[in-house]
Amino acid sequence: AVVTDETLSFIQKSRRLLVVLSPNYVLQGTQALLELKAGLENMASQGSIRVILVQYKAIKKSKVKELKRAKTALTVIKWKGEKSKYPRGRFWKQLQVEMPVKKKTRRASINEQELSNSSL
């Protein structure tokens, strides 16, 4: 399988690329790894995307250089089964820290001002 232009386009438009790591992820081979590689290249060259690694299940020593490089350069958020399921737990807090902050658009703040002025 090949990463399609459409997939690359989505990666370029995204602010985060969430990659869930497991032994099956590595076995999927090229498609998944090419998406990771595209996300890492975009992150390094343009800085418009951040790659987030979530380790669902431990991967024994991987020979895949992109994955090894990504795991050393990025934070890996580990899912720890039952311990991770609680919404206020460490897993979800770490994930929230890595996610983009919603930006208030200028237009929204102008509309809010107009609403508050009109109600005077």
SULCORJO-V289913 format. One record per residue. N is the residue number from 0. PHI is phi in degrees with one decimal (999 if undefined). OMEGA is omega in degrees with one decimal (999 if undefined). D_LAST is the distance of its C-alpha to the last C-alpha in Angstrom with 1 decimal. Layout:
BEGIN
N;PHI;OMEGA;D_LAST, N;PHI;OMEGA;D_LAST
END
This chain:
BEGIN
0;999;-177.8;61.0, 1;-120.7;175.0;59.1, 2;-68.1;-177.8;55.5, 3;-79.7;175.9;54.2, 4;-58.9;-179.7;52.1, 5;-63.4;178.4;49.3, 6;-62.3;179.0;49.4, 7;-62.1;177.8;49.5, 8;-62.5;178.3;46.5, 9;-62.4;-179.8;44.5, 10;-62.8;-179.9;45.5, 11;-65.5;-178.8;44.4, 12;-86.6;-173.8;40.9, 13;-88.0;174.6;40.5, 14;-97.2;177.5;39.1, 15;-139.8;172.3;41.4, 16;-121.6;-178.0;44.8, 17;-95.3;-178.1;45.7, 18;-114.5;-179.8;49.5, 19;-94.6;-176.0;51.0, 20;-94.3;175.3;54.4, 21;-160.2;177.1;57.4, 22;-56.7;178.8;61.1, 23;-64.9;178.6;60.3, 24;-59.0;179.8;57.9, 25;-67.0;-179.8;60.8, 26;-68.2;178.8;63.1, 27;-60.6;174.6;60.8, 28;78.5;-163.9;61.9, 29;-57.6;-174.9;60.8, 30;-57.3;-178.4;57.7, 31;-62.7;-177.6;55.7, 32;-69.1;176.9;57.1, 33;-67.5;176.2;56.3, 34;-64.7;176.9;52.7, 35;-60.5;-179.0;52.7, 36;-61.3;179.1;54.5, 37;-62.6;178.3;52.0, 38;-63.5;-179.8;49.1, 39;-66.5;178.9;50.8, 40;-64.5;178.8;51.7, 41;-63.7;179.8;48.2, 42;-62.8;-178.2;47.0, 43;-72.1;-174.0;49.6, 44;-85.9;-174.3;49.2, 45;-111.2;-179.8;45.5, 46;69.3;-177.2;43.8, 47;-86.5;-178.9;41.3, 48;-130.0;174.0;42.5, 49;-122.5;-179.9;43.5, 50;-92.1;179.5;46.3, 51;-115.5;178.6;46.1, 52;-102.0;175.0;49.4, 53;-115.7;179.6;49.5, 54;-91.5;179.9;53.0, 55;-78.7;175.2;53.5, 56;-137.5;-178.4;57.2, 57;-60.0;176.9;59.3, 58;-109.3;176.5;61.1, 59;-65.6;-175.2;64.6, 60;-32.6;-179.0;65.4, 61;-95.8;178.1;64.1, 62;-93.7;-177.2;66.1, 63;-81.4;-172.0;63.1, 64;-64.9;179.0;62.2, 65;-61.1;-178.2;58.6, 66;-69.5;178.2;58.0, 67;-61.9;179.9;59.7, 68;-62.9;-179.0;57.8, 69;-63.1;-178.1;54.5, 70;-67.2;178.5;55.2, 71;-83.0;-175.6;56.1, 72;-88.7;-173.1;53.2, 73;-114.9;173.2;50.4, 74;-72.5;175.6;49.1, 75;-108.5;179.0;50.7, 76;-92.7;-173.5;48.7, 77;-100.2;173.5;51.3, 78;-81.1;-177.3;51.0, 79;-116.6;175.0;53.1, 80;59.4;-177.0;53.4, 81;-55.1;-178.2;52.4, 82;-62.4;-174.6;51.0, 83;-90.3;-172.6;48.5, 84;-77.4;-176.6;47.1, 85;-74.9;-175.2;44.7, 86;-56.2;-179.9;41.0, 87;-98.2;-177.8;40.6, 88;-79.1;-176.1;44.0, 89;-59.9;-178.5;45.0, 90;-54.6;-175.8;45.5, 91;-69.6;176.7;42.0, 92;-65.4;178.4;40.5, 93;-61.4;-179.6;42.8, 94;-63.8;179.6;41.8, 95;-62.8;178.2;38.1, 96;-61.0;-177.6;38.7, 97;-79.0;-176.6;40.4, 98;-79.3;-177.7;37.8, 99;-69.2;175.5;35.2, 100;-84.0;178.3;31.8, 101;-68.7;178.6;29.0, 102;-95.3;173.3;27.3, 103;-80.8;179.1;23.7, 104;-78.5;-179.3;23.7, 105;-62.8;-179.6;21.8, 106;-60.1;-179.7;20.5, 107;-62.5;-178.4;19.0, 108;-70.0;176.9;17.2, 109;-67.2;178.4;15.9, 110;-62.4;177.8;14.7, 111;-64.4;178.4;13.0, 112;-63.6;-179.9;11.1, 113;-60.9;179.6;10.3, 114;-65.7;-178.4;9.1, 115;-70.0;178.1;6.9, 116;-70.6;-176.5;5.5, 117;-73.1;-178.7;5.5, 118;-86.7;-179.9;3.9, 119;-75.5;999;0.0
END
